Amino acid sequence: MKQYDMIVIGAGRASNLARNAGKAGKKVAIIEKDRFGGTCPNKGCVPSKLLIGYAEVARNIQEASRHFIDATINHIDVQKIFEETNAHIEKVDPAYRAKFNENVTIYKGEASFVSNYVVEVNGEQLTAPKIVIATGTRPVAPPHERAWTSDDIFPLKGTPPKSITIVGGGFIACELANFFDAVGVETKLLVRNQRILGNEDEEIASIFKEEFTKHVDVDFDTHIKNIAHDGKIFTLALERKNGEEGEHKSEALLYAIGRVPNTDTLKLENTDIQITKRGFIARDENFQTAVEGIYVVGDASGEHMLQHAAAMEVNHLQKVLLLGKQEPYTFKYMPHAVFTHPEVASVGLTEQKAKEQGVEYIAVSKGWLASAKAQSLRIKYPRTKILIDPNTYAILGFHLIGPHAATMMHQVLSIMHLDNDIRHLKEMLYIHPALSEALLPAAVKAVSAVNLNK
C-alpha cells in the first residue's frame, strides 16, 4: 500500500490544491477517471461560453435592423466553430497535468474507498491522513441511447446537426438552444411547464421568456411520449398538458434536465462518510465530512453547484490543510449568470423565495433607459429588480436582465462584499453614460422606498 500525505479524488478545481500541496513539499496522489480540469473547462462553462461568443455575433447581425442597418448573414461555418472549440478542449488536459511537480503522482482511473483512509484505483491501494473528494457531477442520463447530454457536445464528434431538439428549461438548455438557433441550426426547445429559468425571480423570468421566445422555438407544457430513431433522424411523439398530441423530427436530441453526483462509484458504504437524500456528500462548515481528515468540495457536496463556488472552496480548504487555518467558511452571497440572449445575472433572494421564507423586504424594479448608453442599444426590456431589507438598507436580492448583466452585477457584488448597503450604490460616482449607470435609478428608487417605509 502506498502512503501519501494527501489524496485528491477529482482533478477539476481541486487540482490547484494538489499542485500547491506538492509545491509545499507534501506527497500527493491525484486521481482522475476522465480529463484533467474537470467539467468547467472541458464540458461546461468555458467551451459553452466559447460557443455563445459566436451566437452573440450572429444575434447582433440578425438584429441590426433596429439600428437602421440592413445586414444579412451569408454563411455560418458551424463545423469550423466546433473544430475551434474542440481544439480548445484538447489543450485543457495536458495544461492541467503540467501543473504538478515531482511530489504529485497522477493516477488515471476510477477511485473507490476500501475503508475510511484507504482508496483503491486500478487495483492499487493508497492511503493518506487527508483525503479530498472533488468528484463533481454528471448530466442525468437521457432515456434514449442515441440522445445527447451536454457531455456529448464538448467535444462534438462528427458533423454538427442541421436540426436539434433540446429538452429542459434550465440554464444549460437555454444557453445551448440559444447557440444552436443563433448559428442557423433548426432548434426546438421542449419544456414540461410554462416557465423557463424557473429559479430566477418571476419578474425577470417573465421578461426572459418573452424575449427568448422571439428567437427560439419553444413548446411549453410539452413532454416526449415516445422516441424513435431510424439511424439518422429522431421522430418524437409529443404530448401536451391539454392532451393534444403531435410529432417532431430532428437530427439530434439533447437532454439538459439536471445533474447527479459522481459519488455512486466511490463505494462510500465502506466508510463512515454520510450522504444526503439526493446522493451528495454531507459536510460541515470546514468542508469536512463525517470522517475527520476527509473533505469534500465543489459540486459533490450539492450545495453550490457553480465553478466560482468550487474555486473559493478549494482556496479555503488549501488554507485549512496547508496553513492550519481553522476558521469556518461561509459564503456571504452566491451570484450566478445565464449567458443567453437575453443575459441574466442574479444574487440573493428572489421575490418568491422571500415570500416563502417570510422575509421582510421591499421590492423595486426599474428599466435601464435613463442611461444614454442603454438607449443606444435600442432595446426596451433590460431591467433591474432589487429586494431591500427595510430596516438596514441591506441588499437581499439583486437581479438583472439585459446586455452585459453578468459584468454589471460585479459592481453590486463589491458593495455586498464590503458593506452591504444599497445607499452606497446610490451615492457613488458613475462614469457617464456608461451602461453601469443604469443601476443608479434603481438604487435611488430602492433607497427612496425604504425611506418612505420608515
C-alpha positions as a printed Julia matrix, in Angstrom:
454×3 Matrix{Float64}:
   0.0    0.0     0.0
   1.37   3.39   -0.98
   1.42   6.11    1.67
   0.74   9.77    0.82
   0.27  12.96    2.81
  -2.83  13.79    0.78
  -5.08  12.1    -1.75
  -7.2   14.24   -4.06
 -10.02  12.47   -5.9
 -11.04  14.55   -8.9
  -8.78  16.82  -10.94
 -11.01  19.81  -11.57
 -10.68  22.85   -9.29
  -9.08  20.61   -6.66
  -6.07  20.11   -8.93
  -4.91  23.52   -7.68
  -4.86  22.16   -4.15
  -2.82  19.13   -5.29
  -0.4   21.41   -7.13
   0.14  23.75   -4.18
   0.42  20.89   -1.7
   3.12  19.41   -3.92
   4.92  22.74   -4.03
   4.74  22.84   -0.22
   6.61  19.53   -0.09
   3.63  17.27    0.55
   3.49  13.86   -1.11
   0.23  13.93   -3.04
  -1.77  11.46   -5.13
  -4.35  12.89   -7.52
  -6.88  10.55   -9.14
  -8.97  11.36  -12.21
 -11.01   8.96  -14.33
 -11.66  11.43  -17.15
  -9.95  14.56  -18.45
  -7.94  16.74  -16.07
  -9.54  20.12  -15.48
 -12.97  18.77  -14.66
 -16.34  19.77  -16.1
 -15.87  23.54  -16.37
 -13.03  23.85  -18.91
 -13.77  20.57  -20.69
 -17.55  20.17  -20.87
 -19.18  23.14  -19.19
 -18.78  26.83  -18.59
 -15.72  27.52  -20.73
 -16.5   25.72  -24.02
 -20.18  26.66  -23.78
 -19.23  30.34  -23.47
 -16.91  29.98  -26.44
 -19.93  28.84  -28.43
 -22.02  31.69  -27.06
 -19.42  34.15  -28.35
 -20.29  33.07  -31.87
 -24.0   33.26  -31.08
 -23.68  36.86  -29.84
 -22.11  37.98  -33.11
 -24.84  36.23  -35.08
 -27.59  37.8   -32.94
 -26.1   41.27  -33.4
 -26.24  40.86  -37.16
 -29.72  39.37  -37.06
 -30.97  42.33  -35.02
 -29.08  45.03  -36.9
 -32.3   46.4   -38.43
 -33.23  48.08  -35.16
 -30.19  50.3   -35.75
 -31.38  51.03  -39.32
 -28.69  48.74  -40.69
 -29.63  46.27  -43.41
 -27.42  43.24  -42.73
 -27.62  39.61  -43.7
 -25.61  36.53  -42.82
 -24.42  34.72  -45.92
 -22.91  31.71  -44.23
 -22.07  30.36  -40.77
 -19.46  27.63  -40.69
 -20.81  25.61  -37.77
 -18.28  22.84  -38.47
 -15.43  25.32  -38.04
 -16.98  26.69  -34.84
 -16.94  23.24  -33.29
 -13.46  22.49  -34.61
 -12.16  25.6   -32.85
 -13.99  24.69  -29.65
 -12.76  21.1   -29.81
  -9.2   22.38  -30.29
  -9.51  24.42  -27.09
 -10.76  21.38  -25.17
  -7.84  19.27  -26.39
  -5.4   21.67  -24.71
  -7.05  21.54  -21.29
  -5.96  18.1   -20.05
  -2.22  18.47  -20.82
  -2.22  22.03  -19.42
  -3.61  20.8   -16.09
  -1.23  17.83  -15.94
   1.73  20.16  -16.47
   0.91  21.99  -13.22
   2.36  19.35  -10.93
   5.9   18.88   -9.64
   7.64  15.64   -8.71
   5.77  15.42   -5.39
   2.44  14.8    -7.12
   1.65  11.35   -8.52
  -1.08  11.15  -11.17
  -3.43   8.18  -11.27
  -5.73   7.85  -14.27
  -8.65   5.69  -13.17
 -11.74   5.4   -11.01
 -11.25   5.74   -7.27
 -13.2    3.82   -4.64
 -12.9    3.57   -0.87
 -11.78   0.36    0.79
 -12.09   1.95    4.24
 -12.05   5.46    5.71
  -8.47   6.27    4.75
  -7.75   3.69    2.09
  -8.56   4.36   -1.57
  -8.24   1.89   -4.44
  -7.5    2.83   -8.04
  -6.61   0.44  -10.88
  -6.27  -2.39   -8.36
  -3.72  -0.46   -6.26
  -4.39   0.73   -2.72
  -3.37   4.16   -1.48
  -3.68   5.71    1.96
  -3.36   9.21    3.43
  -4.44  11.05    6.6
  -6.0   13.77    4.43
  -8.33  12.95    1.55
 -10.2   15.47   -0.58
 -13.22  14.37   -2.61
 -13.93  16.63   -5.59
 -15.7   14.3    -7.97
 -18.31  16.76   -9.26
 -21.48  15.81  -11.09
 -22.63  14.45  -14.45
 -25.73  15.05  -16.57
 -28.83  13.0   -15.89
 -28.75  10.18  -18.45
 -31.14  10.61  -21.39
 -33.87   8.0   -21.98
 -32.55   7.04  -25.43
 -29.07   5.68  -26.18
 -28.65   7.94  -29.23
 -29.73  11.1   -27.39
 -27.11  13.57  -26.18
 -26.32  15.4   -22.99
 -24.03  18.43  -22.77
 -21.15  15.96  -22.35
 -21.68  14.9   -25.98
 -21.33  18.49  -27.22
 -17.88  19.01  -25.71
 -16.12  17.84  -27.73
 -18.6   17.28  -30.53
 -17.69  14.26  -32.62
 -18.69  14.12  -36.26
 -20.7   16.62  -38.28
 -22.83  19.19  -36.42
 -26.55  18.55  -36.84
 -28.75  20.66  -39.1
 -31.61  20.33  -36.6
 -31.79  19.68  -32.87
 -34.43  19.21  -30.18
 -33.41  20.19  -26.66
 -35.33  19.04  -23.58
 -35.18  21.2   -20.45
 -35.93  24.66  -19.14
 -32.84  25.45  -17.08
 -29.76  27.49  -17.9
 -27.9   24.72  -19.78
 -30.9   24.04  -22.03
 -31.45  27.75  -22.69
 -27.79  28.52  -23.38
 -27.44  25.65  -25.84
 -30.79  26.37  -27.52
 -29.77  30.0   -27.98
 -26.45  28.99  -29.52
 -27.8   26.43  -31.97
 -30.65  28.7   -33.05
 -28.36  31.72  -33.48
 -25.94  29.89  -35.79
 -28.69  28.58  -38.04
 -29.36  25.09  -36.7
 -33.11  24.41  -36.7
 -33.83  24.32  -32.98
 -36.79  23.37  -30.81
 -36.82  23.56  -27.02
 -39.29  21.37  -25.12
 -40.37  22.44  -21.62
 -42.74  20.45  -19.4
 -44.39  23.52  -17.87
 -44.88  27.21  -18.65
 -41.63  28.5   -17.15
 -38.06  28.65  -18.35
 -35.29  29.64  -15.94
 -37.72  28.75  -13.18
 -35.22  29.52  -10.41
 -34.96  33.18  -11.41
 -37.08  35.95   -9.96
 -40.54  35.66  -11.52
 -40.49  39.18  -12.97
 -37.1   38.58  -14.59
 -38.13  35.12  -15.8
 -41.25  36.6   -17.39
 -39.22  39.15  -19.34
 -36.73  36.45  -20.31
 -39.49  34.21  -21.62
 -40.95  36.98  -23.77
 -37.6   37.93  -25.31
 -36.09  34.45  -25.61
 -39.07  33.05  -27.48
 -38.8   35.78  -30.1
 -35.88  33.79  -31.47
 -36.02  30.23  -30.13
 -38.95  27.94  -30.94
 -40.2   26.71  -27.55
 -43.02  24.24  -26.93
 -44.3   24.74  -23.38
 -46.37  22.24  -21.36
 -44.93  19.51  -23.58
 -43.15  16.23  -22.97
 -41.9   13.42  -25.2
 -44.18  10.4   -25.11
 -42.11   8.2   -27.41
 -38.73   8.36  -29.18
 -37.91   6.59  -32.44
 -34.6    6.75  -34.31
 -34.01   5.36  -37.8
 -30.24   5.78  -37.78
 -30.34   9.37  -38.99
 -33.44  11.15  -37.68
 -35.27  11.22  -34.36
 -39.05  11.08  -34.57
 -40.57  12.35  -31.35
 -44.14  11.72  -30.3
 -45.12  14.77  -28.26
 -47.91  15.18  -25.74
 -49.12  18.46  -24.26
 -50.87  19.08  -20.95
 -54.18  19.7   -22.72
 -53.98  16.2   -24.19
 -53.04  17.38  -27.66
 -50.51  15.16  -29.41
 -48.01  15.92  -32.15
 -44.83  14.79  -33.86
 -41.47  16.45  -34.35
 -38.36  15.33  -36.21
 -34.73  16.39  -35.78
 -31.24  15.05  -36.42
 -30.14  15.46  -32.82
 -31.9   15.14  -29.47
 -30.26  16.63  -26.38
 -31.41  16.35  -22.77
 -30.49  19.04  -20.24
 -32.69  18.03  -17.32
 -30.32  18.22  -14.38
 -27.16  16.72  -12.95
 -26.41  13.94  -10.48
 -23.39  13.46   -8.2
 -20.48  11.21   -9.17
 -20.48   9.66   -5.7
 -22.14   6.37   -6.64
 -18.86   4.77   -7.71
 -16.84   5.79   -4.64
 -18.11   2.86   -2.51
 -18.78   5.21    0.38
 -20.61   2.35    2.12
 -17.12   1.12    3.09
 -16.59   4.32    5.1
 -18.31   6.4     7.77
 -18.88   9.23    5.26
 -22.51  10.32    5.21
 -24.53  11.19    2.12
 -27.69  13.26    1.73
 -31.03  12.02    0.38
 -30.02  13.35   -3.04
 -26.78  11.35   -3.03
 -24.41  14.25   -2.32
 -21.77  14.11    0.42
 -22.63  15.76    3.72
 -20.05  18.12    5.22
 -19.55  20.76    7.93
 -18.59  24.43    7.69
 -14.95  23.48    7.13
 -15.97  21.2     4.22
 -15.1   18.16    6.35
 -17.21  15.0     6.03
 -18.33  12.84    8.94
 -14.82  11.35    8.88
 -12.08  13.55   10.32
  -9.49  14.43    7.69
 -11.74  13.64    4.72
 -13.15  16.68    2.95
 -15.5   17.38    0.06
 -15.5   20.45   -2.18
 -17.35  21.57   -5.27
 -20.44  20.03   -6.83
 -20.02  16.72   -4.97
 -21.47  18.45   -1.88
 -24.55  19.59   -3.8
 -24.56  22.96   -2.01
 -23.35  25.48   -4.59
 -23.04  23.84   -7.97
 -21.09  26.63   -9.62
 -17.46  26.78  -10.72
 -16.74  30.03   -8.88
 -18.07  28.44   -5.68
 -15.84  25.4    -6.13
 -12.81  27.61   -6.72
 -13.46  29.54   -3.49
 -13.98  26.33   -1.53
 -10.72  24.86   -2.8
  -8.93  28.09   -1.93
 -10.28  27.99    1.63
  -9.52  24.28    2.07
  -5.98  24.95    0.93
  -5.62  27.4     3.85
  -7.03  24.78    6.22
  -4.77  21.94    5.07
  -1.58  23.81    4.22
  -1.65  26.82    6.55
  -3.53  25.42    9.53
  -6.4   27.93    9.32
  -9.45  26.56   11.12
 -12.0   29.34   10.67
 -15.24  28.1     9.07
 -16.03  29.45    5.63
 -19.47  30.78    4.78
 -20.38  32.43    1.51
 -21.77  35.92    2.04
 -23.66  35.59   -1.22
 -23.74  33.32   -4.25
 -24.17  35.07   -7.61
 -24.81  33.39  -10.92
 -25.47  34.32  -14.52
 -27.19  32.81  -17.54
 -25.32  33.62  -20.75
 -28.18  33.58  -23.19
 -29.98  36.14  -25.32
 -31.01  37.97  -23.22
 -28.38  37.67  -20.49
 -29.44  37.29  -16.86
 -27.5   37.79  -13.62
 -28.75  37.24  -10.1
 -27.66  37.2    -6.49
 -29.58  36.6    -3.28
 -33.3   36.08   -2.76
 -35.91  36.16   -5.48
 -39.21  37.75   -4.51
 -40.96  34.39   -4.45
 -38.28  32.96   -2.1
 -38.55  35.98    0.19
 -42.3   35.4     0.44
 -41.87  31.67    1.07
 -39.33  32.32    3.83
 -41.35  35.13    5.45
 -38.51  37.59    4.96
 -39.38  41.26    5.39
 -38.45  43.14    2.22
 -39.19  45.99   -0.13
 -39.02  45.26   -3.87
 -38.35  47.81   -6.57
 -37.97  47.41  -10.31
 -36.54  49.84  -12.84
 -35.7   49.82  -16.54
 -32.36  50.95  -17.95
 -33.46  53.67  -20.35
 -32.35  56.54  -18.11
 -28.85  55.63  -19.34
 -27.93  57.0   -22.76
 -25.67  54.0   -23.31
 -28.62  51.72  -22.64
 -30.73  53.8   -25.02
 -28.11  53.31  -27.72
 -28.82  49.56  -27.62
 -32.33  50.32  -28.92
 -34.0   47.68  -26.75
 -36.56  48.34  -24.04
 -36.65  45.15  -21.97
 -33.48  45.49  -19.78
 -34.46  45.73  -16.13
 -33.1   45.84  -12.6
 -35.02  44.17   -9.76
 -33.91  44.77   -6.16
 -35.08  43.37   -2.84
 -34.04  45.51    0.15
 -34.2   44.99    3.91
 -36.42  47.91    5.01
 -34.64  48.15    8.37
 -30.98  48.09    7.33
 -30.85  49.02    3.61
 -29.11  45.66    3.02
 -29.45  44.11   -0.42
 -31.4   40.87   -0.05
 -31.64  40.13   -3.75
 -30.43  41.8    -6.93
 -31.5   40.7   -10.41
 -30.54  41.99  -13.84
 -31.68  41.15  -17.34
 -30.0   42.83  -20.29
 -26.72  43.0   -22.2
 -23.61  42.51  -20.04
 -25.77  41.79  -16.99
 -23.13  39.48  -15.51
 -20.44  42.14  -15.82
 -22.66  44.86  -14.35
 -23.51  42.63  -11.4
 -19.93  42.8   -10.11
 -20.44  46.41   -9.09
 -23.25  45.22   -6.83
 -21.2   42.28   -5.54
 -18.38  44.6    -4.46
 -20.78  46.58   -2.3
 -22.34  43.44   -0.85
 -18.91  42.06   -0.01
 -17.53  45.18    1.66
 -20.57  46.77    3.29
 -23.95  45.56    2.15
 -25.87  48.83    1.97
 -27.83  49.91   -1.12
 -27.09  53.56   -0.29
 -23.51  53.08   -1.49
 -24.85  52.2    -4.94
 -26.93  55.39   -4.87
 -24.17  57.7    -3.66
 -21.19  56.51   -5.7
 -19.91  58.39   -8.75
 -20.62  56.72  -12.1
 -18.91  57.28  -15.41
 -21.49  58.98  -17.61
 -23.02  57.49  -19.67
 -21.56  54.0   -19.1
 -24.02  51.12  -19.12
 -23.47  50.57  -15.39
 -25.09  53.96  -14.85
 -28.38  52.14  -15.46
 -28.05  50.79  -11.92
 -28.3   54.27  -10.4
 -32.03  54.95  -10.93
 -32.86  51.56   -9.43
 -30.69  52.29   -6.39
 -32.28  55.73   -5.96
 -35.74  54.17   -6.18
 -34.8   51.49   -3.62
 -33.43  53.97   -1.09
 -36.49  56.2    -1.51
 -38.79  53.22   -0.97
 -37.02  52.32    2.28
 -37.1   55.94    3.48
 -40.83  56.19    2.8
 -41.38  52.99    4.74
 -39.69  54.3     7.9
